[in-house]
């Protein structure tokens, strides 16, 4: 009787192990297919991205169509990363992957102010509608501010538009002293139109005094 009971238990355990193994294999197979699909998508989005091509100032670009194609290819890849194709559960990891994509694009598109602005907007808006993320939102805003600061001290040092956008960003945050510093920096740069700078500078001062 005992031998029969042991044999029955042994068969049940074997059957259970076989079923568990089958379930694990099926689950692993599904995961493999998902990873395989994502890998193919990643390859299709990044195949034509020249990561080691240096960024060129606007006056040195000889083929406008190729440059626009390059911009569109980078934006397609970045937008794909924003969709979280890996289905990551960590918001921080999603943000890091997207910003890594932006950082790669800067090496090729550093003179395109819209890329810098889009990256800063992504950081600023990433946590805005997420619950219990006030501290993370503040940190993301600081990251966005630092990104603008990097832009105006590197590729965008002679670009008035990015300075104005940066100033508007700091004005929204209530950092008015920083706004003044940005305009003063513009006025000291002989390659930036002083007239337009003064117009925006005076507008800000007027708003602060009379509104």
Secondary structure as the mmCIF struct_conf table of DSSP 4:
data_model
#
loop_
_struct_conf.conf_type_id
_struct_conf.id
_struct_conf.beg_label_comp_id
_struct_conf.beg_label_asym_id
_struct_conf.beg_label_seq_id
_struct_conf.end_label_comp_id
_struct_conf.end_label_asym_id
_struct_conf.end_label_seq_id
HELX_RH_AL_P HELX_RH_AL_P1 UNK A 2 UNK A 46
TURN_TY1_P TURN_TY1_P1 UNK A 47 UNK A 48
TURN_TY1_P TURN_TY1_P2 UNK A 51 UNK A 52
HELX_LH_PP_P HELX_LH_PP_P1 UNK A 53 UNK A 55
HELX_RH_3T_P HELX_RH_3T_P1 UNK A 58 UNK A 60
HELX_RH_AL_P HELX_RH_AL_P2 UNK A 64 UNK A 82
TURN_TY1_P TURN_TY1_P3 UNK A 83 UNK A 86
BEND BEND1 UNK A 89 UNK A 89
HELX_RH_AL_P HELX_RH_AL_P3 UNK A 91 UNK A 109
TURN_TY1_P TURN_TY1_P4 UNK A 110 UNK A 111
HELX_RH_AL_P HELX_RH_AL_P4 UNK A 113 UNK A 126
TURN_TY1_P TURN_TY1_P5 UNK A 127 UNK A 129
BEND BEND2 UNK A 130 UNK A 130
TURN_TY1_P TURN_TY1_P6 UNK A 131 UNK A 132
HELX_RH_AL_P HELX_RH_AL_P5 UNK A 134 UNK A 153
TURN_TY1_P TURN_TY1_P7 UNK A 154 UNK A 158
HELX_RH_AL_P HELX_RH_AL_P6 UNK A 160 UNK A 172
TURN_TY1_P TURN_TY1_P8 UNK A 173 UNK A 174
HELX_RH_AL_P HELX_RH_AL_P7 UNK A 176 UNK A 187
TURN_TY1_P TURN_TY1_P9 UNK A 188 UNK A 188
TURN_TY1_P TURN_TY1_P10 UNK A 190 UNK A 191
BEND BEND3 UNK A 192 UNK A 192
HELX_RH_AL_P HELX_RH_AL_P8 UNK A 194 UNK A 210
#
